[in-house]
Amino acid sequence: MLSIIVAVAKNYVIGKDNKLIWNIPADLKRFKKITTGHTVIMGRNTFLSLGRVLPNRKHVVLSLTDIDCDDENVVIVDDIEKLDEYINKDEENFVIGGAMIYKLLMPKADRLYITEIDKDFDGDSYFPEISKDEWKEVSREHAPQDENDFRYDYVIYERKEK
Ligand SMILES: NC(=O)c1ccc[n+]([C@@H]2O[C@H](COP(=O)([O-])OP(=O)(O)OC[C@H]3O[C@@H](n4cnc5c(N)ncnc54)[C@H](OP(=O)(O)O)[C@@H]3O)[C@@H](O)[C@H]2O)c1
């Protein structure tokens, strides 16, 4: 099963200059809790922006470039058609970004974990529109107010039956 996990601004912005724009410690903690023990799939830019290998997760990095990384938990894959060979079909696998990879893999995803930020941000990377024809909201949790000047919800969508 393929799931997407992402934090999205009201105007669909997800990043700028290959970085996250906001600082939401509670969301990072939730990301860690949800993805630990699973395979995480990402593009080269997101992998580089992480700056490290996330503990206890197998990393599948999509890239046509030679990436210098000999960590046993990182595999570089140059073709999305080969993705099935590297993910675990018996459990949930998480697409963790960025914009290019979300767009590429959203049609194959079954579930979306969206942190919906109730504020517009200036950025250069965007999440695709979540069509209500294709996705149904199955849960929504209002996150407690933190030190930020905006509110956010943890929302889960599942693909509608065809
Ligand atoms: N808000 C969030 O939750 C969140 C989460 C993650 C990332 N982000 C943000 O997203 C931004 C990065 O997104 P991005 O679109 O620039 O980069 P990206 O999606 O992380 O990576 C793009 C790279 O993936 C590789 N790629 C793309 N299509 C491929 C294919 N069909 N086969 C093999 N490799 C392929 C290419 O690497 P090569 O050039 O090496 O071939 C491409 O340059 C950053 O600002 C980051 O902070 C936000």
The ligand as a Gaussian input file, in Angstrom:
#p B3LYP/6-31G(d) Opt

LIG

0 1
 N        5.787000      20.215000       3.168000
 C        6.216000      18.958000       3.139000
 O        5.658000      18.083000       3.827000
 C        7.376000      18.602000       2.265000
 C        7.831000      17.274000       2.214000
 C        8.926000      16.975000       1.379000
 C        9.512000      17.957000       0.617000
 N        9.029000      19.231000       0.694000
 C        9.637000      20.305000      -0.119000
 O        9.602000      19.960000      -1.492000
 C       10.675000      20.650000      -2.152000
 C       11.452000      19.651000      -3.012000
 O       10.633000      19.193000      -4.085000
 P       11.206000      19.033000      -5.569000
 O       10.067000      18.821000      -6.491000
 O       12.146000      20.154000      -5.850000
 O       12.155000      17.739000      -5.472000
 P       11.897000      16.187000      -5.168000
 O       10.538000      15.784000      -5.648000
 O       12.272000      15.912000      -3.749000
 O       13.052000      15.520000      -6.063000
 C       13.078000      15.736000      -7.452000
 C       14.099000      14.806000      -8.065000
 O       13.604000      13.477000      -8.079000
 C       14.138000      12.781000      -9.183000
 N       13.067000      12.310000     -10.034000
 C       11.950000      12.970000     -10.424000
 N       11.209000      12.201000     -11.256000
 C       11.887000      11.028000     -11.387000
 C       11.632000       9.832000     -12.111000
 N       10.530000       9.680000     -12.888000
 N       12.511000       8.837000     -12.023000
 C       13.633000       8.948000     -11.268000
 N       13.941000      10.074000     -10.570000
 C       13.062000      11.101000     -10.623000
 C       15.011000      13.767000      -9.940000
 O       16.330000      13.606000      -9.428000
 P       17.618000      13.720000     -10.388000
 O       17.661000      15.157000     -10.799000
 O       18.755000      13.280000      -9.528000
 O       17.375000      12.792000     -11.550000
 C       14.446000      15.100000      -9.503000
 O       15.364000      16.158000      -9.642000
 C       11.517000      21.269000      -1.040000
 O       11.192000      22.640000      -0.896000
 C       11.102000      20.510000       0.190000
 O       11.282000      21.248000       1.381000
 C        7.993000      19.557000       1.490000

